[in-house]
Amino acid sequence: MLPTELIKYKKNSQKIIALTAWDSISGSIAEEANVDIVLVGDSLAMVCLGHKSTLPLTLENIIYHTNAVTRGFKKKIEEQPLVVSDMPFLTYQCGENKAVEYAGKIIQNTFAKAVKLEGAEPEIQRVISRLIRMGIPVMGHIGLTPQSYLNLGLKKQGESLESQAKIKEEASILEKLGCFSIVLEHIPELLAKEIQNNLSIPTIGIGAGNYCDGQVRVTADLLGLNDDQPPFCQPIIKGKNLFKDKLREWVNSERLN
């Protein structure tokens, strides 16, 4: 799938479903679940690498894990989900030239067909515009932006009228710059609905209600593999407890043999 095909989904009112992946096993599971997008998100810093935030993730990490994810795919390439890779912290905040170089390395050295950037500040706008002009598709991301948590925290965004106006303006700007879709994270449902109605490109929500054109979730959150869950994602199974109990049963049975 190419990034531009998602716009057809919106026109046809076809829901877009995305999951994160961080290695070949999670990539294989996401593909077999028939998702539309596999996001190699910077959440892998916490899910897979044990960090307390997304900030320590490096460019080398994202390239390594994107390749691991796509090695897990089994379908014909034209039937595989769209792979989008997050650009790690400080790979796009340090100017257009560096951003093009780093995004280019992701596209050139993996099977990702797009990158995702957080924010819509003037500096980020210039980076997004340059990336798209250079032939690199960009997925936007506004609302709660985890790479900015030291300034914004990890709280819900868009609670005040001023904040809502800012987020709506940012969404419009990202569309005009040429983003093929926008992630809306942890904002009020009615704000997400208004943005969704005003854009011709898809909105993909995470903690933004049910009115978005699609939904993305961190797979480890859905499967209950983390000790701490975000408030907007209840696990569909208690995976960590399930696996832990079953492995403990096996260990105890082996000790008795």
NUBAFI-872629 format. One record per residue (C-alpha): x, y, z. Coordinates in nm, 2 decimals. Each point is the difference from the previous one (the first is absolute). Example, Ala and Ser with C-alpha at 12.3 -4.5 7.8 and 13.67 -1.06 7.14 Angstrom:
REM NUBAFI-872629
+--------+--------+--------+
:      X :      Y :      Z :
+--------+--------+--------+
:   1.23 :  -0.45 :   0.78 :
:   0.14 :   0.34 :  -0.07 :
+--------+--------+--------+
This chain:
REM NUBAFI-872629
+--------+--------+--------+
:      X :      Y :      Z :
+--------+--------+--------+
:   0.00 :   0.00 :   0.00 :
:   0.12 :   0.35 :  -0.08 :
:  -0.07 :   0.29 :   0.24 :
:  -0.23 :   0.18 :  -0.25 :
:  -0.24 :  -0.30 :   0.00 :
:  -0.11 :   0.10 :   0.35 :
:  -0.18 :   0.30 :  -0.14 :
:  -0.22 :  -0.24 :  -0.20 :
:  -0.09 :  -0.17 :   0.33 :
:  -0.13 :   0.33 :   0.13 :
:  -0.20 :   0.07 :  -0.31 :
:  -0.16 :  -0.34 :   0.02 :
:  -0.06 :   0.03 :   0.38 :
:   0.22 :  -0.31 :   0.05 :
:   0.15 :  -0.01 :   0.34 :
:   0.38 :  -0.01 :   0.02 :
:   0.16 :  -0.23 :   0.26 :
:   0.36 :   0.03 :   0.11 :
:   0.21 :  -0.19 :   0.25 :
:   0.36 :   0.05 :   0.12 :
:   0.27 :  -0.26 :  -0.03 :
:   0.36 :  -0.03 :   0.12 :
:   0.14 :  -0.33 :  -0.12 :
:  -0.08 :  -0.28 :  -0.25 :
:  -0.24 :  -0.18 :   0.23 :
:  -0.21 :   0.31 :   0.07 :
:   0.02 :   0.10 :  -0.37 :
:  -0.12 :  -0.35 :  -0.10 :
:  -0.29 :   0.02 :   0.24 :
:  -0.11 :   0.35 :  -0.12 :
:   0.01 :  -0.11 :  -0.36 :
:  -0.20 :  -0.32 :   0.07 :
:  -0.26 :   0.21 :   0.18 :
:  -0.05 :   0.18 :  -0.33 :
:   0.08 :   0.36 :   0.12 :
:   0.04 :   0.27 :  -0.26 :
:   0.30 :   0.17 :   0.16 :
:   0.29 :  -0.14 :   0.20 :
:   0.16 :   0.29 :   0.19 :
:   0.35 :  -0.06 :   0.12 :
:  -0.05 :   0.25 :   0.28 :
:   0.25 :   0.16 :   0.23 :
:  -0.21 :  -0.17 :   0.28 :
:   0.24 :  -0.30 :  -0.07 :
:   0.24 :   0.19 :   0.22 :
:  -0.21 :  -0.09 :   0.30 :
:  -0.18 :  -0.32 :  -0.13 :
:   0.31 :  -0.17 :  -0.13 :
:   0.31 :   0.18 :   0.13 :
:  -0.10 :   0.07 :   0.36 :
:   0.03 :   0.38 :   0.00 :
:  -0.23 :   0.22 :   0.20 :
:  -0.09 :   0.23 :  -0.29 :
:   0.04 :   0.02 :  -0.38 :
:   0.28 :   0.25 :   0.01 :
:   0.30 :  -0.24 :   0.01 :
:  -0.10 :  -0.17 :  -0.33 :
:   0.26 :   0.05 :  -0.27 :
:  -0.01 :   0.00 :  -0.38 :
:   0.19 :  -0.33 :   0.00 :
:  -0.25 :  -0.15 :   0.23 :
:  -0.30 :   0.09 :  -0.23 :
:   0.17 :  -0.13 :  -0.31 :
:   0.10 :  -0.32 :   0.17 :
:  -0.35 :  -0.07 :   0.14 :
:  -0.18 :   0.10 :  -0.32 :
:   0.20 :  -0.26 :  -0.19 :
:  -0.07 :  -0.25 :   0.27 :
:  -0.37 :   0.07 :  -0.02 :
:  -0.02 :  -0.04 :  -0.38 :
:   0.20 :  -0.33 :   0.02 :
:  -0.31 :  -0.13 :   0.18 :
:  -0.23 :   0.07 :  -0.29 :
:  -0.11 :  -0.30 :  -0.21 :
:  -0.25 :   0.14 :  -0.25 :
:   0.09 :   0.11 :  -0.35 :
:   0.15 :   0.35 :   0.01 :
:  -0.30 :   0.16 :  -0.17 :
:  -0.22 :  -0.15 :   0.27 :
:   0.21 :   0.10 :   0.30 :
:  -0.11 :   0.28 :   0.23 :
:   0.14 :   0.35 :  -0.04 :
:   0.31 :   0.04 :   0.22 :
:   0.05 :   0.33 :   0.16 :
:   0.30 :   0.07 :   0.22 :
:   0.02 :   0.27 :   0.27 :
:   0.29 :   0.24 :  -0.02 :
:   0.17 :   0.00 :   0.33 :
:   0.06 :   0.30 :   0.23 :
:   0.26 :   0.24 :  -0.15 :
:   0.00 :  -0.15 :  -0.35 :
:  -0.23 :   0.27 :  -0.13 :
:   0.02 :   0.28 :   0.26 :
:   0.35 :   0.11 :  -0.11 :
:  -0.08 :   0.15 :  -0.34 :
:  -0.12 :  -0.10 :  -0.34 :
:   0.33 :  -0.14 :  -0.14 :
:   0.05 :  -0.24 :   0.29 :
:  -0.37 :  -0.10 :  -0.01 :
:   0.02 :  -0.08 :  -0.37 :
:   0.32 :  -0.20 :   0.05 :
:  -0.14 :  -0.20 :   0.29 :
:  -0.34 :  -0.06 :  -0.15 :
:   0.17 :  -0.10 :  -0.32 :
:   0.20 :  -0.26 :   0.18 :
:  -0.32 :  -0.15 :   0.14 :
:  -0.16 :  -0.02 :  -0.35 :
:   0.32 :  -0.11 :  -0.17 :
:   0.09 :  -0.27 :   0.25 :
:  -0.34 :  -0.15 :   0.09 :
:  -0.33 :  -0.09 :  -0.16 :
:  -0.17 :   0.29 :   0.17 :
:  -0.20 :   0.21 :  -0.25 :
:  -0.05 :   0.30 :   0.23 :
:   0.12 :   0.16 :   0.32 :
:  -0.19 :   0.16 :   0.29 :
:   0.09 :   0.33 :   0.17 :
:  -0.14 :   0.15 :   0.31 :
:  -0.11 :   0.36 :   0.02 :
:  -0.08 :   0.29 :  -0.23 :
:   0.22 :   0.28 :   0.13 :
:   0.14 :   0.23 :  -0.28 :
:   0.33 :  -0.18 :   0.01 :
:  -0.17 :  -0.34 :  -0.04 :
:  -0.23 :   0.14 :  -0.28 :
:   0.31 :   0.09 :  -0.20 :
:   0.14 :  -0.35 :   0.05 :
:  -0.32 :  -0.16 :  -0.10 :
:  -0.03 :   0.21 :  -0.31 :
:   0.36 :  -0.08 :  -0.10 :
:  -0.04 :  -0.37 :   0.06 :
:  -0.31 :  -0.02 :  -0.22 :
:   0.16 :   0.20 :  -0.28 :
:   0.30 :  -0.24 :   0.01 :
:  -0.24 :  -0.29 :  -0.05 :
:  -0.04 :  -0.13 :   0.36 :
:  -0.36 :  -0.05 :   0.11 :
:  -0.08 :   0.14 :   0.34 :
:  -0.26 :  -0.09 :   0.26 :
:  -0.07 :   0.28 :   0.24 :
:  -0.06 :  -0.03 :   0.38 :
:  -0.16 :   0.26 :   0.22 :
:  -0.17 :   0.02 :   0.34 :
:   0.20 :  -0.19 :   0.26 :
:   0.35 :  -0.03 :  -0.15 :
:   0.21 :  -0.23 :   0.22 :
:   0.33 :   0.14 :  -0.12 :
:  -0.10 :   0.33 :   0.16 :
:  -0.11 :  -0.14 :   0.33 :
:   0.27 :   0.19 :   0.20 :
:  -0.18 :   0.32 :  -0.10 :
:  -0.36 :  -0.12 :  -0.04 :
:  -0.02 :  -0.30 :   0.22 :
:  -0.20 :  -0.31 :  -0.10 :
:  -0.34 :   0.15 :   0.08 :
:  -0.29 :   0.04 :  -0.23 :
:   0.03 :   0.29 :  -0.24 :
:  -0.28 :   0.23 :  -0.14 :
:  -0.18 :   0.06 :   0.32 :
:  -0.01 :   0.38 :  -0.03 :
:  -0.15 :   0.20 :  -0.28 :
:   0.34 :   0.15 :  -0.07 :
:   0.16 :  -0.35 :  -0.03 :
:  -0.28 :  -0.13 :  -0.22 :
:   0.04 :   0.29 :  -0.24 :
:   0.37 :  -0.07 :  -0.02 :
:  -0.05 :  -0.36 :  -0.07 :
:  -0.26 :   0.07 :  -0.27 :
:   0.24 :   0.25 :  -0.16 :
:   0.28 :  -0.25 :   0.01 :
:  -0.21 :  -0.27 :  -0.17 :
:  -0.09 :   0.24 :  -0.28 :
:   0.37 :   0.10 :  -0.05 :
:   0.11 :  -0.36 :  -0.01 :
:  -0.25 :  -0.08 :  -0.27 :
:   0.11 :   0.30 :  -0.21 :
:   0.36 :  -0.10 :   0.04 :
:  -0.08 :  -0.33 :  -0.16 :
:  -0.02 :  -0.26 :   0.28 :
:  -0.19 :  -0.30 :  -0.11 :
:  -0.16 :  -0.06 :   0.34 :
:   0.01 :   0.13 :   0.35 :
:   0.02 :  -0.18 :   0.34 :
:  -0.22 :   0.17 :   0.26 :
:   0.11 :  -0.11 :   0.35 :
:  -0.19 :   0.04 :   0.33 :
:  -0.22 :   0.29 :  -0.09 :
:  -0.38 :   0.05 :   0.06 :
:  -0.23 :  -0.21 :  -0.22 :
:  -0.20 :   0.29 :  -0.14 :
:   0.32 :   0.19 :  -0.08 :
:   0.12 :  -0.30 :  -0.20 :
:  -0.34 :  -0.02 :  -0.17 :
:   0.02 :   0.36 :  -0.11 :
:   0.35 :  -0.04 :  -0.14 :
:  -0.10 :  -0.32 :  -0.18 :
:  -0.29 :   0.18 :  -0.16 :
:   0.22 :   0.29 :  -0.11 :
:   0.28 :  -0.20 :  -0.17 :
:   0.01 :  -0.19 :  -0.32 :
:   0.29 :  -0.22 :   0.13 :
:  -0.06 :  -0.27 :   0.26 :
:   0.02 :   0.05 :   0.37 :
:   0.13 :  -0.29 :   0.20 :
:  -0.09 :   0.01 :   0.37 :
:   0.16 :  -0.13 :   0.31 :
:  -0.20 :   0.10 :   0.30 :
:  -0.20 :   0.25 :  -0.21 :
:  -0.34 :  -0.18 :  -0.01 :
:  -0.18 :  -0.18 :  -0.28 :
:  -0.05 :   0.27 :  -0.26 :
:   0.34 :  -0.02 :  -0.15 :
:   0.05 :  -0.17 :  -0.34 :
:   0.21 :  -0.26 :   0.16 :
:   0.15 :  -0.13 :   0.32 :
:   0.36 :  -0.08 :   0.10 :
:   0.10 :  -0.19 :   0.32 :
:   0.33 :  -0.11 :   0.16 :
:  -0.03 :  -0.38 :  -0.04 :
:   0.16 :  -0.07 :   0.33 :
:  -0.27 :   0.22 :   0.17 :
:  -0.28 :  -0.19 :  -0.17 :
:   0.15 :  -0.33 :   0.10 :
:   0.05 :   0.10 :   0.36 :
:   0.38 :  -0.05 :  -0.02 :
:   0.08 :   0.32 :   0.19 :
:  -0.02 :   0.07 :   0.37 :
:  -0.13 :   0.35 :  -0.06 :
:  -0.29 :   0.06 :  -0.24 :
:  -0.09 :   0.33 :  -0.16 :
:  -0.34 :   0.12 :   0.11 :
:  -0.14 :  -0.02 :  -0.35 :
:   0.09 :  -0.36 :  -0.07 :
:  -0.14 :  -0.29 :   0.20 :
:   0.17 :  -0.33 :  -0.08 :
:  -0.21 :  -0.26 :  -0.18 :
:   0.18 :  -0.28 :   0.19 :
:   0.22 :   0.00 :   0.31 :
:   0.29 :  -0.13 :  -0.20 :
:   0.29 :   0.05 :   0.24 :
:  -0.18 :  -0.17 :   0.28 :
:  -0.12 :  -0.28 :  -0.23 :
:   0.35 :  -0.07 :  -0.14 :
:   0.16 :   0.03 :   0.35 :
:  -0.24 :  -0.25 :   0.16 :
:   0.04 :  -0.25 :  -0.29 :
:   0.38 :   0.02 :   0.01 :
:   0.00 :  -0.03 :   0.38 :
:  -0.22 :  -0.32 :  -0.04 :
:   0.25 :  -0.13 :  -0.25 :
:   0.30 :   0.08 :   0.21 :
:  -0.15 :  -0.17 :   0.30 :
:  -0.10 :  -0.31 :  -0.20 :
:   0.35 :  -0.03 :  -0.14 :
:   0.15 :   0.01 :   0.35 :
:  -0.22 :  -0.29 :   0.10 :
:   0.12 :  -0.22 :  -0.29 :
+--------+--------+--------+
